[in-house]
Amino acid sequence: MDTYYQGRGDITKDHRALVSGFVKATKLADSLLGIRFLGRTRPSSPAVVTPTPAASRAS
């Protein structure tokens, strides 16, 4: 599942909902695979690439 945010308002709104909700008392553990800058002539939009763990399925 990819997440696309456009602008600071989108990021702030979604993260505020997460932090005040079900991830309130959790710790974030993540790793960074890379950062790509999007754009042909003047790359100005960073795209952060992180691994996404596979969701476990109940048998």
WOMO-V140996 format. One record per helix or strand of 2 or more residues. SS is the DSSP state (a for helix, b for strand). FROM is the first residue (numbers start at 1). TO is the last residue. If there is no record, write none. Layout:
SS/FROM/TO
SS/FROM/TO
//
This chain:
a/8/20
b/34/38
b/45/49
//
